[in-house]
Amino acid sequence: MQDIRTRILPLPRSGQFFSQIVAMIRLARQRRALAALDDHQLRDIGLTPEDARQEAERLFWDVPNHWRG
């Protein structure tokens, strides 16, 4: 008999879980780096300070939609 928890919320395999954690840590680092850019650097990459602030304030588990597959 299958455990009810695995039918409702299947647990990822350990390799997938580790990969997801690593990806979220990298995303958090990228967002911190984005927050540290000055206005000139943001213009170079086509962002406004407001765009950068909004992205940097997102939580690490708030990932892009294409990651949710």
All heavy atoms as TSV, in Angstrom:
chain	resi	resn	atom	element	x	y	z
A	1	MET	N	N	0.840	-1.190	0.000
A	1	MET	CA	C	0.000	0.000	0.000
A	1	MET	C	C	0.881	1.249	0.000
A	1	MET	O	O	1.836	1.344	0.740
A	1	MET	CB	C	-0.894	-0.025	1.237
A	1	MET	CG	C	-1.861	1.096	1.283
A	1	MET	SD	S	-3.022	0.799	2.626
A	1	MET	CE	C	-3.870	2.299	2.577
A	2	GLN	N	N	0.542	2.192	-0.829
A	2	GLN	CA	C	1.325	3.418	-0.974
A	2	GLN	C	C	0.984	4.403	0.141
A	2	GLN	O	O	-0.165	4.575	0.509
A	2	GLN	CB	C	1.039	4.054	-2.331
A	2	GLN	CG	C	1.951	5.186	-2.670
A	2	GLN	CD	C	1.649	5.713	-4.069
A	2	GLN	OE1	O	0.535	5.610	-4.538
A	2	GLN	NE2	N	2.645	6.279	-4.697
A	3	ASP	N	N	1.998	5.039	0.681
A	3	ASP	CA	C	1.818	6.045	1.726
A	3	ASP	C	C	1.018	7.210	1.162
A	3	ASP	O	O	1.271	7.675	0.057
A	3	ASP	CB	C	3.197	6.515	2.195
A	3	ASP	CG	C	3.120	7.458	3.378
A	3	ASP	OD1	O	2.418	8.478	3.268
A	3	ASP	OD2	O	3.772	7.160	4.387
A	4	ILE	N	N	0.049	7.701	1.917
A	4	ILE	CA	C	-0.821	8.786	1.460
A	4	ILE	C	C	-0.035	10.042	1.103
A	4	ILE	O	O	-0.369	10.749	0.172
A	4	ILE	CB	C	-1.919	9.107	2.507
A	4	ILE	CG1	C	-2.891	10.159	1.972
A	4	ILE	CG2	C	-1.319	9.654	3.784
A	4	ILE	CD1	C	-4.104	9.599	1.397
A	5	ARG	N	N	1.039	10.336	1.839
A	5	ARG	CA	C	1.805	11.549	1.567
A	5	ARG	C	C	2.449	11.515	0.186
A	5	ARG	O	O	2.546	12.527	-0.480
A	5	ARG	CB	C	2.872	11.761	2.637
A	5	ARG	CG	C	2.288	12.146	3.978
A	5	ARG	CD	C	3.351	12.185	5.017
A	5	ARG	NE	N	3.824	10.816	5.191
A	5	ARG	CZ	C	4.901	10.471	5.861
A	5	ARG	NH1	N	5.645	11.379	6.421
A	5	ARG	NH2	N	5.249	9.213	5.988
A	6	THR	N	N	2.902	10.366	-0.275
A	6	THR	CA	C	3.538	10.303	-1.589
A	6	THR	C	C	2.510	10.365	-2.710
A	6	THR	O	O	2.846	10.729	-3.824
A	6	THR	CB	C	4.401	9.040	-1.745
A	6	THR	OG1	O	3.579	7.887	-1.566
A	6	THR	CG2	C	5.552	9.050	-0.763
A	7	ARG	N	N	1.263	10.049	-2.438
A	7	ARG	CA	C	0.239	10.186	-3.461
A	7	ARG	C	C	-0.190	11.646	-3.601
A	7	ARG	O	O	-0.471	12.106	-4.686
A	7	ARG	CB	C	-0.982	9.316	-3.141
A	7	ARG	CG	C	-0.733	7.862	-3.415
A	7	ARG	CD	C	-1.976	7.034	-3.283
A	7	ARG	NE	N	-2.448	7.073	-1.898
A	7	ARG	CZ	C	-3.718	7.175	-1.546
A	7	ARG	NH1	N	-4.651	7.252	-2.450
A	7	ARG	NH2	N	-4.084	7.200	-0.289
A	8	ILE	N	N	-0.225	12.364	-2.501
A	8	ILE	CA	C	-0.648	13.762	-2.544
A	8	ILE	C	C	0.485	14.661	-3.020
A	8	ILE	O	O	0.315	15.511	-3.876
A	8	ILE	CB	C	-1.139	14.213	-1.150
A	8	ILE	CG1	C	-2.385	13.427	-0.789
A	8	ILE	CG2	C	-1.409	15.706	-1.127
A	8	ILE	CD1	C	-2.842	13.620	0.637
A	9	LEU	N	N	1.680	14.503	-2.450
A	9	LEU	CA	C	2.822	15.335	-2.780
A	9	LEU	C	C	4.023	14.422	-3.010
A	9	LEU	O	O	4.728	14.078	-2.065
A	9	LEU	CB	C	3.118	16.318	-1.641
A	9	LEU	CG	C	4.275	17.272	-1.843
A	9	LEU	CD1	C	4.012	18.190	-3.025
A	9	LEU	CD2	C	4.497	18.085	-0.588
A	10	PRO	N	N	4.232	13.963	-4.234
A	10	PRO	CA	C	5.353	13.059	-4.484
A	10	PRO	C	C	6.679	13.720	-4.145
A	10	PRO	O	O	6.902	14.881	-4.472
A	10	PRO	CB	C	5.250	12.740	-5.972
A	10	PRO	CG	C	4.275	13.682	-6.535
A	10	PRO	CD	C	3.512	14.322	-5.416
A	11	LEU	N	N	7.510	13.000	-3.456
A	11	LEU	CA	C	8.817	13.519	-3.083
A	11	LEU	C	C	9.779	13.381	-4.244
A	11	LEU	O	O	9.803	12.348	-4.907
A	11	LEU	CB	C	9.351	12.763	-1.863
A	11	LEU	CG	C	8.491	12.868	-0.606
A	11	LEU	CD1	C	9.040	11.929	0.467
A	11	LEU	CD2	C	8.429	14.277	-0.110
A	12	PRO	N	N	10.573	14.407	-4.511
A	12	PRO	CA	C	11.545	14.306	-5.601
A	12	PRO	C	C	12.659	13.331	-5.218
A	12	PRO	O	O	12.950	13.140	-4.041
A	12	PRO	CB	C	12.090	15.715	-5.737
A	12	PRO	CG	C	11.845	16.357	-4.423
A	12	PRO	CD	C	10.628	15.696	-3.856
A	13	ARG	N	N	13.251	12.721	-6.221
A	13	ARG	CA	C	14.408	11.876	-5.946
A	13	ARG	C	C	15.510	12.742	-5.368
A	13	ARG	O	O	15.580	13.939	-5.628
A	13	ARG	CB	C	14.868	11.178	-7.224
A	13	ARG	CG	C	13.878	10.090	-7.655
A	13	ARG	CD	C	14.323	9.467	-8.918
A	13	ARG	NE	N	13.842	10.382	-9.966
A	13	ARG	CZ	C	14.159	10.307	-11.227
A	13	ARG	NH1	N	14.954	9.377	-11.644
A	13	ARG	NH2	N	13.683	11.156	-12.102
A	14	SER	N	N	16.393	12.141	-4.589
A	14	SER	CA	C	17.397	12.925	-3.871
A	14	SER	C	C	18.252	13.772	-4.811
A	14	SER	O	O	18.599	14.896	-4.489
A	14	SER	CB	C	18.270	12.014	-3.013
A	14	SER	OG	O	18.963	11.093	-3.827
A	15	GLY	N	N	18.606	13.262	-5.976
A	15	GLY	CA	C	19.401	14.039	-6.925
A	15	GLY	C	C	18.664	15.260	-7.427
A	15	GLY	O	O	19.233	16.336	-7.569
A	16	GLN	N	N	17.381	15.107	-7.704
A	16	GLN	CA	C	16.573	16.235	-8.157
A	16	GLN	C	C	16.430	17.271	-7.054
A	16	GLN	O	O	16.513	18.469	-7.298
A	16	GLN	CB	C	15.187	15.766	-8.581
A	16	GLN	CG	C	15.163	14.980	-9.855
A	16	GLN	CD	C	13.775	14.460	-10.161
A	16	GLN	OE1	O	12.941	14.298	-9.260
A	16	GLN	NE2	N	13.518	14.180	-11.421
A	17	PHE	N	N	16.213	16.801	-5.839
A	17	PHE	CA	C	16.050	17.711	-4.706
A	17	PHE	C	C	17.323	18.532	-4.506
A	17	PHE	O	O	17.269	19.746	-4.358
A	17	PHE	CB	C	15.715	16.914	-3.444
A	17	PHE	CG	C	15.533	17.770	-2.230
A	17	PHE	CD1	C	14.388	18.539	-2.076
A	17	PHE	CD2	C	16.505	17.815	-1.256
A	17	PHE	CE1	C	14.216	19.335	-0.966
A	17	PHE	CE2	C	16.343	18.609	-0.135
A	17	PHE	CZ	C	15.199	19.368	0.014
A	18	PHE	N	N	18.474	17.873	-4.534
A	18	PHE	CA	C	19.750	18.561	-4.370
A	18	PHE	C	C	19.956	19.576	-5.489
A	18	PHE	O	O	20.363	20.712	-5.236
A	18	PHE	CB	C	20.905	17.556	-4.340
A	18	PHE	CG	C	22.241	18.191	-4.156
A	18	PHE	CD1	C	22.617	18.717	-2.931
A	18	PHE	CD2	C	23.129	18.286	-5.216
A	18	PHE	CE1	C	23.845	19.325	-2.761
A	18	PHE	CE2	C	24.361	18.882	-5.057
A	18	PHE	CZ	C	24.723	19.409	-3.822
A	19	SER	N	N	19.637	19.215	-6.710
A	19	SER	CA	C	19.778	20.133	-7.845
A	19	SER	C	C	18.889	21.357	-7.688
A	19	SER	O	O	19.294	22.475	-8.006
A	19	SER	CB	C	19.438	19.423	-9.152
A	19	SER	OG	O	20.365	18.414	-9.418
A	20	GLN	N	N	17.678	21.152	-7.197
A	20	GLN	CA	C	16.764	22.273	-6.986
A	20	GLN	C	C	17.290	23.213	-5.906
A	20	GLN	O	O	17.206	24.438	-6.048
A	20	GLN	CB	C	15.375	21.765	-6.605
A	20	GLN	CG	C	14.654	21.099	-7.750
A	20	GLN	CD	C	13.360	20.438	-7.315
A	20	GLN	OE1	O	13.093	20.276	-6.133
A	20	GLN	NE2	N	12.548	20.049	-8.291
A	21	ILE	N	N	17.838	22.665	-4.845
A	21	ILE	CA	C	18.392	23.485	-3.765
A	21	ILE	C	C	19.569	24.303	-4.286
A	21	ILE	O	O	19.670	25.510	-4.026
A	21	ILE	CB	C	18.812	22.614	-2.563
A	21	ILE	CG1	C	17.603	21.935	-1.945
A	21	ILE	CG2	C	19.587	23.434	-1.539
A	21	ILE	CD1	C	16.571	22.870	-1.378
A	22	VAL	N	N	20.459	23.656	-5.032
A	22	VAL	CA	C	21.618	24.361	-5.599
A	22	VAL	C	C	21.153	25.478	-6.529
A	22	VAL	O	O	21.682	26.595	-6.486
A	22	VAL	CB	C	22.564	23.376	-6.325
A	22	VAL	CG1	C	23.615	24.110	-7.138
A	22	VAL	CG2	C	23.212	22.441	-5.313
A	23	ALA	N	N	20.155	25.212	-7.349
A	23	ALA	CA	C	19.642	26.228	-8.281
A	23	ALA	C	C	19.053	27.420	-7.525
A	23	ALA	O	O	19.268	28.575	-7.908
A	23	ALA	CB	C	18.593	25.617	-9.208
A	24	MET	N	N	18.352	27.156	-6.427
A	24	MET	CA	C	17.773	28.257	-5.650
A	24	MET	C	C	18.860	29.078	-4.955
A	24	MET	O	O	18.743	30.300	-4.854
A	24	MET	CB	C	16.761	27.717	-4.647
A	24	MET	CG	C	15.453	27.321	-5.303
A	24	MET	SD	S	14.137	26.975	-4.128
A	24	MET	CE	C	14.507	25.284	-3.698
A	25	ILE	N	N	19.916	28.429	-4.506
A	25	ILE	CA	C	21.040	29.158	-3.892
A	25	ILE	C	C	21.705	30.049	-4.935
A	25	ILE	O	O	22.008	31.212	-4.665
A	25	ILE	CB	C	22.048	28.176	-3.262
A	25	ILE	CG1	C	21.426	27.520	-2.022
A	25	ILE	CG2	C	23.358	28.877	-2.915
A	25	ILE	CD1	C	22.216	26.354	-1.487
A	26	ARG	N	N	21.909	29.520	-6.139
A	26	ARG	CA	C	22.503	30.327	-7.213
A	26	ARG	C	C	21.620	31.515	-7.563
A	26	ARG	O	O	22.115	32.629	-7.785
A	26	ARG	CB	C	22.728	29.467	-8.456
A	26	ARG	CG	C	23.863	28.507	-8.313
A	26	ARG	CD	C	24.036	27.702	-9.576
A	26	ARG	NE	N	25.143	26.772	-9.430
A	26	ARG	CZ	C	25.309	25.698	-10.159
A	26	ARG	NH1	N	24.452	25.404	-11.127
A	26	ARG	NH2	N	26.339	24.898	-9.955
A	27	LEU	N	N	20.328	31.288	-7.614
A	27	LEU	CA	C	19.391	32.370	-7.928
A	27	LEU	C	C	19.444	33.456	-6.859
A	27	LEU	O	O	19.453	34.651	-7.176
A	27	LEU	CB	C	17.971	31.811	-8.059
A	27	LEU	CG	C	16.873	32.809	-8.416
A	27	LEU	CD1	C	17.163	33.487	-9.744
A	27	LEU	CD2	C	15.532	32.119	-8.451
A	28	ALA	N	N	19.500	33.066	-5.600
A	28	ALA	CA	C	19.596	34.050	-4.516
A	28	ALA	C	C	20.878	34.863	-4.641
A	28	ALA	O	O	20.868	36.089	-4.451
A	28	ALA	CB	C	19.543	33.349	-3.165
A	29	ARG	N	N	21.980	34.221	-4.997
A	29	ARG	CA	C	23.247	34.937	-5.184
A	29	ARG	C	C	23.157	35.915	-6.355
A	29	ARG	O	O	23.658	37.042	-6.283
A	29	ARG	CB	C	24.384	33.955	-5.433
A	29	ARG	CG	C	24.809	33.219	-4.205
A	29	ARG	CD	C	25.939	32.264	-4.521
A	29	ARG	NE	N	26.314	31.512	-3.339
A	29	ARG	CZ	C	26.997	30.378	-3.360
A	29	ARG	NH1	N	27.399	29.866	-4.513
A	29	ARG	NH2	N	27.294	29.769	-2.249
A	30	GLN	N	N	22.533	35.492	-7.441
A	30	GLN	CA	C	22.386	36.365	-8.603
A	30	GLN	C	C	21.537	37.584	-8.261
A	30	GLN	O	O	21.834	38.699	-8.697
A	30	GLN	CB	C	21.752	35.600	-9.764
A	30	GLN	CG	C	22.656	34.549	-10.358
A	30	GLN	CD	C	21.929	33.670	-11.368
A	30	GLN	OE1	O	20.790	33.934	-11.737
A	30	GLN	NE2	N	22.596	32.620	-11.808
A	31	ARG	N	N	20.503	37.375	-7.480
A	31	ARG	CA	C	19.643	38.495	-7.094
A	31	ARG	C	C	20.386	39.467	-6.177
A	31	ARG	O	O	20.202	40.679	-6.282
A	31	ARG	CB	C	18.363	37.979	-6.447
A	31	ARG	CG	C	17.434	37.362	-7.491
A	31	ARG	CD	C	16.188	36.797	-6.890
A	31	ARG	NE	N	15.295	36.326	-7.954
A	31	ARG	CZ	C	14.303	35.481	-7.771
A	31	ARG	NH1	N	14.046	35.009	-6.568
A	31	ARG	NH2	N	13.555	35.094	-8.785
A	32	ARG	N	N	21.226	38.957	-5.290
A	32	ARG	CA	C	22.038	39.852	-4.445
A	32	ARG	C	C	23.027	40.641	-5.295
A	32	ARG	O	O	23.238	41.837	-5.076
A	32	ARG	CB	C	22.787	39.046	-3.376
A	32	ARG	CG	C	21.920	38.658	-2.200
A	32	ARG	CD	C	22.736	38.187	-1.016
A	32	ARG	NE	N	23.653	37.105	-1.317
A	32	ARG	CZ	C	23.372	35.811	-1.228
A	32	ARG	NH1	N	22.165	35.419	-0.836
A	32	ARG	NH2	N	24.283	34.903	-1.512
A	33	ALA	N	N	23.624	39.976	-6.292
A	33	ALA	CA	C	24.562	40.665	-7.187
A	33	ALA	C	C	23.838	41.738	-7.996
A	33	ALA	O	O	24.364	42.831	-8.201
A	33	ALA	CB	C	25.248	39.665	-8.114
A	34	LEU	N	N	22.641	41.444	-8.445
A	34	LEU	CA	C	21.843	42.424	-9.188
A	34	LEU	C	C	21.558	43.652	-8.328
A	34	LEU	O	O	21.651	44.786	-8.792
A	34	LEU	CB	C	20.535	41.787	-9.655
A	34	LEU	CG	C	19.595	42.640	-10.485
A	34	LEU	CD1	C	20.244	43.033	-11.797
A	34	LEU	CD2	C	18.302	41.900	-10.730
A	35	ALA	N	N	21.251	43.415	-7.076
A	35	ALA	CA	C	20.960	44.526	-6.160
A	35	ALA	C	C	22.183	45.407	-5.932
A	35	ALA	O	O	22.044	46.586	-5.605
A	35	ALA	CB	C	20.457	43.982	-4.829
A	36	ALA	N	N	23.367	44.867	-6.131
A	36	ALA	CA	C	24.597	45.618	-5.886
A	36	ALA	C	C	25.048	46.455	-7.084
A	36	ALA	O	O	25.966	47.262	-6.958
A	36	ALA	CB	C	25.719	44.651	-5.495
A	37	LEU	N	N	24.405	46.291	-8.235
A	37	LEU	CA	C	24.807	47.046	-9.423
A	37	LEU	C	C	24.391	48.507	-9.312
A	37	LEU	O	O	23.332	48.826	-8.764
A	37	LEU	CB	C	24.176	46.436	-10.682
A	37	LEU	CG	C	24.593	45.013	-11.037
A	37	LEU	CD1	C	23.836	44.548	-12.281
A	37	LEU	CD2	C	26.085	44.897	-11.230
A	38	ASP	N	N	25.223	49.384	-9.862
A	38	ASP	CA	C	24.857	50.808	-9.852
A	38	ASP	C	C	23.999	51.128	-11.088
A	38	ASP	O	O	23.791	50.281	-11.956
A	38	ASP	CB	C	26.103	51.707	-9.772
A	38	ASP	CG	C	27.025	51.583	-10.981
A	38	ASP	OD1	O	26.538	51.292	-12.096
A	38	ASP	OD2	O	28.241	51.788	-10.813
A	39	ASP	N	N	23.499	52.351	-11.144
A	39	ASP	CA	C	22.592	52.751	-12.232
A	39	ASP	C	C	23.215	52.581	-13.612
A	39	ASP	O	O	22.548	52.139	-14.557
A	39	ASP	CB	C	22.145	54.207	-12.052
A	39	ASP	CG	C	21.198	54.396	-10.879
A	39	ASP	OD1	O	20.734	53.381	-10.318
A	39	ASP	OD2	O	20.928	55.555	-10.538
A	40	HIS	N	N	24.486	52.930	-13.752
A	40	HIS	CA	C	25.172	52.795	-15.038
A	40	HIS	C	C	25.231	51.325	-15.470
A	40	HIS	O	O	24.945	50.999	-16.635
A	40	HIS	CB	C	26.586	53.379	-14.951
A	40	HIS	CG	C	27.381	53.230	-16.207
A	40	HIS	ND1	N	27.142	53.993	-17.327
A	40	HIS	CD2	C	28.394	52.376	-16.526
A	40	HIS	CE1	C	27.974	53.618	-18.286
A	40	HIS	NE2	N	28.745	52.645	-17.817
A	41	GLN	N	N	25.570	50.448	-14.561
A	41	GLN	CA	C	25.638	49.015	-14.887
A	41	GLN	C	C	24.252	48.476	-15.229
A	41	GLN	O	O	24.112	47.646	-16.143
A	41	GLN	CB	C	26.233	48.242	-13.711
A	41	GLN	CG	C	27.698	48.549	-13.478
A	41	GLN	CD	C	28.199	48.006	-12.151
A	41	GLN	OE1	O	27.512	48.087	-11.138
A	41	GLN	NE2	N	29.405	47.453	-12.174
A	42	LEU	N	N	23.241	48.911	-14.516
A	42	LEU	CA	C	21.876	48.473	-14.822
A	42	LEU	C	C	21.450	48.931	-16.210
A	42	LEU	O	O	20.829	48.165	-16.954
A	42	LEU	CB	C	20.897	48.992	-13.762
A	42	LEU	CG	C	21.034	48.359	-12.386
A	42	LEU	CD1	C	20.178	49.096	-11.366
A	42	LEU	CD2	C	20.681	46.877	-12.423
A	43	ARG	N	N	21.773	50.164	-16.577
A	43	ARG	CA	C	21.454	50.641	-17.934
A	43	ARG	C	C	22.136	49.783	-18.982
A	43	ARG	O	O	21.567	49.513	-20.046
A	43	ARG	CB	C	21.858	52.109	-18.093
A	43	ARG	CG	C	20.862	53.085	-17.536
A	43	ARG	CD	C	21.119	54.524	-17.996
A	43	ARG	NE	N	22.497	54.967	-17.783
A	43	ARG	CZ	C	22.950	55.530	-16.669
A	43	ARG	NH1	N	22.135	55.733	-15.662
A	43	ARG	NH2	N	24.211	55.920	-16.578
A	44	ASP	N	N	23.374	49.363	-18.711
A	44	ASP	CA	C	24.106	48.520	-19.664
A	44	ASP	C	C	23.378	47.207	-19.953
A	44	ASP	O	O	23.494	46.661	-21.047
A	44	ASP	CB	C	25.508	48.203	-19.147
A	44	ASP	CG	C	26.477	49.354	-19.320
A	44	ASP	OD1	O	26.144	50.323	-20.042
A	44	ASP	OD2	O	27.580	49.280	-18.738
A	45	ILE	N	N	22.663	46.691	-18.977
A	45	ILE	CA	C	21.947	45.426	-19.193
A	45	ILE	C	C	20.458	45.635	-19.452
A	45	ILE	O	O	19.679	44.683	-19.497
A	45	ILE	CB	C	22.160	44.435	-18.028
A	45	ILE	CG1	C	21.638	44.999	-16.700
A	45	ILE	CG2	C	23.622	44.030	-17.918
A	45	ILE	CD1	C	21.668	43.990	-15.555
A	46	GLY	N	N	20.062	46.903	-19.616
A	46	GLY	CA	C	18.689	47.216	-20.006
A	46	GLY	C	C	17.673	47.173	-18.887
A	46	GLY	O	O	16.494	46.922	-19.136
A	47	LEU	N	N	18.114	47.415	-17.656
A	47	LEU	CA	C	17.192	47.419	-16.524
A	47	LEU	C	C	17.171	48.785	-15.857
A	47	LEU	O	O	18.160	49.509	-15.874
A	47	LEU	CB	C	17.611	46.380	-15.479
A	47	LEU	CG	C	17.507	44.915	-15.885
A	47	LEU	CD1	C	18.063	44.031	-14.779
A	47	LEU	CD2	C	16.076	44.531	-16.201
A	48	THR	N	N	16.043	49.092	-15.270
A	48	THR	CA	C	15.948	50.300	-14.453
A	48	THR	C	C	16.256	49.903	-13.004
A	48	THR	O	O	16.166	48.715	-12.645
A	48	THR	CB	C	14.528	50.898	-14.519
A	48	THR	OG1	O	13.618	49.979	-13.895
A	48	THR	CG2	C	14.105	51.192	-15.944
A	49	PRO	N	N	16.600	50.876	-12.192
A	49	PRO	CA	C	16.799	50.557	-10.770
A	49	PRO	C	C	15.556	49.917	-10.146
A	49	PRO	O	O	15.672	49.024	-9.302
A	49	PRO	CB	C	17.102	51.917	-10.141
A	49	PRO	CG	C	17.714	52.709	-11.248
A	49	PRO	CD	C	16.972	52.266	-12.489
A	50	GLU	N	N	14.387	50.339	-10.580
A	50	GLU	CA	C	13.150	49.748	-10.056
A	50	GLU	C	C	13.016	48.286	-10.470
A	50	GLU	O	O	12.627	47.436	-9.669
A	50	GLU	CB	C	11.934	50.558	-10.536
A	50	GLU	CG	C	10.611	50.030	-10.060
A	50	GLU	CD	C	10.426	50.070	-8.550
A	50	GLU	OE1	O	11.165	50.799	-7.860
A	50	GLU	OE2	O	9.537	49.347	-8.055
A	51	ASP	N	N	13.334	47.955	-11.728
A	51	ASP	CA	C	13.308	46.560	-12.189
A	51	ASP	C	C	14.238	45.705	-11.324
A	51	ASP	O	O	13.876	44.609	-10.888
A	51	ASP	CB	C	13.774	46.435	-13.641
A	51	ASP	CG	C	12.835	47.081	-14.641
A	51	ASP	OD1	O	11.637	47.217	-14.344
A	51	ASP	OD2	O	13.334	47.451	-15.728
A	52	ALA	N	N	15.440	46.218	-11.109
A	52	ALA	CA	C	16.436	45.480	-10.334
A	52	ALA	C	C	15.979	45.307	-8.893
A	52	ALA	O	O	16.137	44.225	-8.309
A	52	ALA	CB	C	17.779	46.205	-10.386
A	53	ARG	N	N	15.407	46.345	-8.318
A	53	ARG	CA	C	14.940	46.264	-6.936
A	53	ARG	C	C	13.835	45.220	-6.790
A	53	ARG	O	O	13.853	44.394	-5.887
A	53	ARG	CB	C	14.426	47.625	-6.460
A	53	ARG	CG	C	14.022	47.641	-4.985
A	53	ARG	CD	C	13.223	48.875	-4.614
A	53	ARG	NE	N	11.985	49.037	-5.377
A	53	ARG	CZ	C	10.869	48.324	-5.176
A	53	ARG	NH1	N	10.829	47.392	-4.262
A	53	ARG	NH2	N	9.799	48.550	-5.910
A	54	GLN	N	N	12.890	45.232	-7.738
A	54	GLN	CA	C	11.793	44.257	-7.682
A	54	GLN	C	C	12.318	42.832	-7.784
A	54	GLN	O	O	11.877	41.947	-7.056
A	54	GLN	CB	C	10.782	44.532	-8.790
A	54	GLN	CG	C	9.927	45.738	-8.538
A	54	GLN	CD	C	8.960	46.005	-9.676
A	54	GLN	OE1	O	8.970	45.327	-10.706
A	54	GLN	NE2	N	8.120	47.015	-9.500
A	55	GLU	N	N	13.247	42.594	-8.698
A	55	GLU	CA	C	13.798	41.246	-8.860
A	55	GLU	C	C	14.607	40.843	-7.632
A	55	GLU	O	O	14.500	39.712	-7.150
A	55	GLU	CB	C	14.664	41.169	-10.109
A	55	GLU	CG	C	15.214	39.790	-10.400
A	55	GLU	CD	C	14.160	38.738	-10.688
A	55	GLU	OE1	O	13.065	39.073	-11.178
A	55	GLU	OE2	O	14.425	37.540	-10.415
A	56	ALA	N	N	15.402	41.754	-7.114
A	56	ALA	CA	C	16.257	41.443	-5.967
A	56	ALA	C	C	15.448	41.152	-4.712
A	56	ALA	O	O	15.894	40.388	-3.853
A	56	ALA	CB	C	17.226	42.590	-5.721
A	57	GLU	N	N	14.262	41.716	-4.606
A	57	GLU	CA	C	13.429	41.501	-3.425
A	57	GLU	C	C	12.651	40.191	-3.460
A	57	GLU	O	O	12.082	39.796	-2.441
A	57	GLU	CB	C	12.455	42.672	-3.240
A	57	GLU	CG	C	13.132	43.942	-2.779
A	57	GLU	CD	C	12.173	45.100	-2.632
A	57	GLU	OE1	O	10.987	44.965	-3.021
A	57	GLU	OE2	O	12.615	46.143	-2.132
A	58	ARG	N	N	12.640	39.534	-4.607
A	58	ARG	CA	C	11.929	38.248	-4.683
A	58	ARG	C	C	12.632	37.223	-3.796
A	58	ARG	O	O	13.850	37.237	-3.648
A	58	ARG	CB	C	11.879	37.746	-6.120
A	58	ARG	CG	C	11.002	38.605	-7.005
A	58	ARG	CD	C	11.086	38.233	-8.440
A	58	ARG	NE	N	10.526	36.916	-8.681
A	58	ARG	CZ	C	10.484	36.332	-9.883
A	58	ARG	NH1	N	10.988	36.956	-10.926
A	58	ARG	NH2	N	9.968	35.141	-10.017
A	59	LEU	N	N	11.875	36.333	-3.209
A	59	LEU	CA	C	12.424	35.310	-2.338
A	59	LEU	C	C	13.064	34.192	-3.154
A	59	LEU	O	O	12.718	33.982	-4.326
A	59	LEU	CB	C	11.324	34.760	-1.445
A	59	LEU	CG	C	10.652	35.821	-0.564
A	59	LEU	CD1	C	9.467	35.242	0.162
A	59	LEU	CD2	C	11.655	36.416	0.408
A	60	PHE	N	N	13.978	33.459	-2.548
A	60	PHE	CA	C	14.731	32.457	-3.287
A	60	PHE	C	C	13.864	31.342	-3.853
A	60	PHE	O	O	14.201	30.717	-4.834
A	60	PHE	CB	C	15.882	31.880	-2.448
A	60	PHE	CG	C	15.442	31.025	-1.302
A	60	PHE	CD1	C	15.265	29.662	-1.471
A	60	PHE	CD2	C	15.223	31.575	-0.065
A	60	PHE	CE1	C	14.869	28.875	-0.420
A	60	PHE	CE2	C	14.841	30.799	0.999
A	60	PHE	CZ	C	14.650	29.438	0.824
A	61	TRP	N	N	12.729	31.080	-3.259
A	61	TRP	CA	C	11.860	30.026	-3.799
A	61	TRP	C	C	10.905	30.556	-4.867
A	61	TRP	O	O	10.182	29.799	-5.491
A	61	TRP	CB	C	11.075	29.336	-2.688
A	61	TRP	CG	C	10.175	30.236	-1.902
A	61	TRP	CD1	C	8.955	30.708	-2.278
A	61	TRP	CD2	C	10.444	30.789	-0.612
A	61	TRP	NE1	N	8.436	31.525	-1.309
A	61	TRP	CE2	C	9.340	31.587	-0.260
A	61	TRP	CE3	C	11.498	30.686	0.271
A	61	TRP	CZ2	C	9.263	32.277	0.932
A	61	TRP	CZ3	C	11.408	31.373	1.465
A	61	TRP	CH2	C	10.316	32.146	1.782
A	62	ASP	N	N	10.921	31.865	-5.099
A	62	ASP	CA	C	10.111	32.483	-6.142
A	62	ASP	C	C	10.894	32.407	-7.445
A	62	ASP	O	O	11.580	33.336	-7.837
A	62	ASP	CB	C	9.807	33.930	-5.763
A	62	ASP	CG	C	8.851	34.616	-6.729
A	62	ASP	OD1	O	8.322	33.937	-7.630
A	62	ASP	OD2	O	8.649	35.826	-6.578
A	63	VAL	N	N	10.793	31.250	-8.088
A	63	VAL	CA	C	11.612	30.976	-9.268
A	63	VAL	C	C	10.860	31.308	-10.547
A	63	VAL	O	O	9.624	31.394	-10.546
A	63	VAL	CB	C	12.070	29.498	-9.294
A	63	VAL	CG1	C	12.927	29.192	-8.099
A	63	VAL	CG2	C	10.889	28.556	-9.359
A	64	PRO	N	N	11.573	31.483	-11.658
A	64	PRO	CA	C	10.915	31.731	-12.944
A	64	PRO	C	C	9.955	30.587	-13.309
A	64	PRO	O	O	10.182	29.427	-12.956
A	64	PRO	CB	C	12.071	31.805	-13.935
A	64	PRO	CG	C	13.264	32.138	-13.120
A	64	PRO	CD	C	13.033	31.506	-11.782
A	65	ASN	N	N	8.886	30.916	-14.009
A	65	ASN	CA	C	7.881	29.921	-14.367
A	65	ASN	C	C	8.445	28.750	-15.160
A	65	ASN	O	O	8.008	27.617	-14.980
A	65	ASN	CB	C	6.734	30.566	-15.145
A	65	ASN	CG	C	5.862	31.420	-14.262
A	65	ASN	OD1	O	5.743	31.189	-13.064
A	65	ASN	ND2	N	5.249	32.425	-14.860
A	66	HIS	N	N	9.419	29.015	-16.042
A	66	HIS	CA	C	9.941	27.919	-16.858
A	66	HIS	C	C	10.716	26.892	-16.030
A	66	HIS	O	O	10.994	25.797	-16.493
A	66	HIS	CB	C	10.777	28.447	-18.024
A	66	HIS	CG	C	12.071	29.076	-17.617
A	66	HIS	ND1	N	12.146	30.398	-17.219
A	66	HIS	CD2	C	13.323	28.581	-17.543
A	66	HIS	CE1	C	13.400	30.686	-16.912
A	66	HIS	NE2	N	14.121	29.604	-17.099
A	67	TRP	N	N	11.068	27.185	-14.790
A	67	TRP	CA	C	11.725	26.216	-13.906
A	67	TRP	C	C	10.739	25.206	-13.348
A	67	TRP	O	O	11.114	24.155	-12.893
A	67	TRP	CB	C	12.378	26.932	-12.734
A	67	TRP	CG	C	13.636	27.641	-13.045
A	67	TRP	CD1	C	14.073	28.075	-14.258
A	67	TRP	CD2	C	14.633	28.010	-12.109
A	67	TRP	NE1	N	15.260	28.709	-14.125
A	67	TRP	CE2	C	15.625	28.687	-12.814
A	67	TRP	CE3	C	14.748	27.850	-10.735
A	67	TRP	CZ2	C	16.764	29.189	-12.189
A	67	TRP	CZ3	C	15.873	28.367	-10.129
A	67	TRP	CH2	C	16.870	29.022	-10.841
A	68	ARG	N	N	9.462	25.565	-13.368
A	68	ARG	CA	C	8.458	24.718	-12.727
A	68	ARG	C	C	8.015	23.563	-13.610
A	68	ARG	O	O	7.337	22.667	-13.150
A	68	ARG	CB	C	7.266	25.569	-12.329
A	68	ARG	CG	C	7.673	26.625	-11.317
A	68	ARG	CD	C	6.610	27.618	-11.070
A	68	ARG	NE	N	7.222	28.753	-10.383
A	68	ARG	CZ	C	6.622	29.512	-9.557
A	68	ARG	NH1	N	5.365	29.318	-9.290
A	68	ARG	NH2	N	7.255	30.504	-8.989
A	69	GLY	N	N	8.419	23.641	-14.872
A	69	GLY	CA	C	8.199	22.600	-15.846
A	69	GLY	C	C	6.949	21.907	-15.767
A	69	GLY	O	O	6.376	21.031	-15.931
